[in-house]
Amino acid sequence: MVAISSVERPTMECETEHFLMAQRQLDEIALEMGLDRELHERLRYPKRALIVTVPVRMDDGSVKTFTGYRVHHDVTLGPAKGGIRFHPEVNLGEVSCLAMLMTWKCALMGLPYGGAKGGIRVEPWKLSAGETERLTRRYTSEIINLIGPDKDIPAPDMYTNEQTMAWIMDTYSINVGHTVPSVVTGKPVSIGGSFGRTEATGRGVAYCVRRAVKHFGIKNESPSVVVQGFGNVGSVTANLLHQSGYKIVAVSDVYGGIHNPKGIDIPRLLAWLSEHGKVEGFPGTEIVTNKELLEIECDVLVPAALGGVITAANADKLNCKIIVEGANGPTTPEADMMLHDRGIPVIPDILANAGGVTVSYFEWVQGMMHLFWSEDEVNQRLEQIMGRACDQVLELATKDKLRPRMAALRIGVSRIAEAKRLRGLYP
Ligand code: NAD
């Protein structure tokens, strides 16, 4: 690995294990592509990071304070873009790691954005709707100097949604004195959101699955798929693949998984889920744990729940031919190498789940230009951009015998490096 910086630069507060993982990925690709040492050093850290204290009046009249973050990793290509998550594990390292991944993801997709991420350390399930709204509004006012349609455009992430974006947009608009829909993406359609945004990430994952199946020569007429996580990303992916004639043999949620080697009727499962609140118990299926689910024999495995689920402990037990990452960071670097040695290609998160940020970009463009595209138009444009990025990654991986993750990173990092070189260093 590249020996860089430890002597000249003291450790930064963001350098948690999580962040160091993203940094190691950058170091690996920087070495492989011969990236200029000074540019590499600049890209290893966030450009700016803001930590805020967020006081909130609780329903019982008391005041509680929460810690919030907003990090810009890089803004060379345009305004920073990235989600806001509410979760008890949010910290500066995690947010900085995810901001860095957003930089590579946006560059890879050819979007005119830099990378950002934000969050509040909170157990969101313990808050009432009113407390969540006050928390969101106060956090927005604390980070208001960083955000704006030309500066930084937040979007939903774990435990934030369309409603959260509507509150952020309203708080920002009231503070600047006029309505600014384009300060966030992932808004409800009635206040400037885009058709197709909710399904965009799953649609992009499904596209990558079909593309990878073709590229890696899976001959099965009805390829079998296992999906971990049956939320926004997982359920849309499973449903679209089901519609394309794929056989979804197992899916899971936080409570556990279900398995039927003959295939699961996904539209009926969706109806079951909205009635029962979990996939378990769906007729004609056997119960499996989330751990067992990952080891089920299939053509394609789609982790679409949490990060860090495919590790050195289970990488040699997986029974799939291809992995397509719906979640952010589901595969640890050690597992990635083990899978590579086993000949199992991994389509990386920064490509596979980039459908969300791509349609966020469409939402921003429509907002800035006062346009309204139909859902078909949005989906067509999404397929065009996903198709181009998939082709570029798979071609480079084949040509230079790289893991798809390394190929995707090399494309993203080299675009940022080139832009930095051309812009030069101020002053
Ligand atoms: P979601 O909250 O809609 O769904 C998450 C799903 O995972 C649910 O079915 C939940 O029950 C399940 N789950 C939670 N904990 C689990 C566990 N321990 N084991 C198994 N399943 C578990 O979230 P989402 O929007 O679908 O996001 C899923 C992943 O995709 C996250 O890693 C997220 O960062 C990533 N992602 C989402 C988007 C997007 O646009 N929604 C975009 C890019 C990346």
Boltz pocket constraint, residues with backbone or C-beta under 6 A from the ligand:
constraints:
  - pocket:
      binder: B
      contacts: [[A, 156], [A, 157], [A, 158], [A, 159], [A, 197], [A, 198], [A, 201], [A, 228], [A, 229], [A, 230], [A, 231], [A, 232], [A, 233], [A, 234], [A, 252], [A, 253], [A, 254], [A, 255], [A, 290], [A, 304], [A, 305], [A, 306], [A, 307], [A, 326], [A, 327], [A, 328], [A, 353], [A, 354], [A, 356], [A, 357]]
      max_distance: 6.0
